[in-house]
Amino acid sequence: MDAEGFLSIGDRSKDMIISGGSNFYPREIEEVPLRHPAVAECSVVGRPHDEWGEEVVAFLVLK
């Protein structure tokens, strides 16, 4: 966080999401919604899940 209170994120904290024994690379998943003409930006992260270990969550910015 800088002196003005802005938070900057430089990179992912993890490069792989492990869910139910399967490995997912966020960048590969992000490429799918980015093909849609209404999507400007996409970010995929893993969120803790009690049964699967992690679940995939996508954040989209629409045009």
Number of C-alpha atoms within 10 A of each C-alpha: 8 7 6 6 7 7 9 8 7 6 7 11 8 10 12 15 21 16 18 12 10 9 10 17 16 21 14 9 16 18 14 10 16 17 10 10 9 12 13 13 14 18 17 19 22 20 12 13 12 7 9 12 14 17 17 17 11 13 11 15 11 12 8
